[in-house]
Each structure stands twice: as C-alpha cells, then as structure tokens.
Amino acid sequence: MPFTHRLATPEDIPALTEIMNISIAELQKGFLTEAQIASSRTVMGIDTQLIEDRTYFIVEEGQEIAGCGGWSRRATLYGGDHTPGREPTLLDPSTDPARVRAMYTNPAFARRGVGRLILDLCERAAAAEGFTTLELMGTLSGEPLYKAYGFEPIERIEDDRGGAPVPLVRMRKAI
C-alpha cells in the first residue's frame, strides 16, 4: 500500500506523541547510550506550534502512522513544547533558512522512504513561501538520511539539558 500524507491536527497529538516516544527509544539505539536516549527526551518531542501553523505532516500507510515531521517559519531550531529556550519569532524568507523540525519515523517503517517523503514535503512547502534554504538540527541516527538528501553539516554540538550530553548536528541545504 502506498504512503499518503496530510497535515496534522490537534486530535493527532496523542498518536504522534506515541510515535515520537517509540522512535526515540528504538531508532537512537546504536547511536546513543541509554542515558543519552533518556536525556534526549528533554530536547525532542511534540511541538504543537507546528501543528497550529499547519506545517506538520503525518505520513500514513492505511490507518497506521508511518512517520511525522514538518517545517517551520519560526526561529526555534529544535525541541518540543517542553524544551527550554524556544523562540517563536517569525523568520524572513529572504535572509533566514526555514527550519525542518520534529521528524520521527515509526520503527516499523524505518528505511522505507518515510523520511525522504517528509523532507520533500517540507522543501516544497518552504520554497512555496519564498525560503531558499533549509536548516535542521539532526540526531546522529538521522544524519545519514539528511546527507543523502543534500544537507551539509555546519556545526556539531552536545545538548546536556536533559543530563547526559546528546550529540546533535546542525545541517543546511539550499533549495
């Protein structure tokens, strides 16, 4: 069955949160320690601003959520509703990169094109609003996908707000 996609609604939040939790727990294994996976929950998770802005996609196969992710015209680069340091200021498409945000794949659908579909949806939507560059903060497990899609690493950081330092990579792509 082919994948379909739609914009997320507030009613989807419980199901999206479940997918995010499963994705964090399973797809970070082999890249992060258990302590880092636990710590990453502080800097990852649902961002309802994306849903309110109508820039957050759900990819489905039948009635099952295969993955989710979106883009933003706001300054926050990464993090969920609960993450400290959020910045809701609107970006200027002529000078700022749009943000690719909160990408999660249901582990049952990993490596089947879900992430690439979400990236394509984000790129097309951001370009339609005049953005010429995309930027994201990726996990180590997501970095190979982002590189394959044309993103280049520009900065490596460790976010220790959850306790154990979580390695992340800031990446950018011209569109």
Salt bridges, closest charged atoms under 4 A:
ASP12 OD2 - ARG6 NH1 2.84
GLU26 OE1 - LYS29 NZ 3.46
ASP47 OD1 - ARG86 NH2 2.80
ASP47 OD2 - ARG101 NH2 2.73
ASP53 OD2 - ARG74 NE 2.62
GLU60 OE2 - ARG6 NH2 3.26
GLU61 OE2 - ARG112 NH2 2.66
ASP120 OD2 - ARG124 NE 3.06
GLU123 OE1 - LYS173 NZ 2.95
GLU129 OE2 - ARG73 NH2 2.51
GLU135 OE2 - ARG99 NH1 3.37
GLU135 OE2 - ARG170 NH2 2.50
GLU135 OE1 - ARG172 NH2 2.30
GLU143 OE2 - LYS147 NZ 3.47
GLU143 OE2 - ARG156 NH2 2.54
GLU155 OE1 - ARG170 NH1 3.65
ASP159 OD2 - ARG161 NH2 2.57
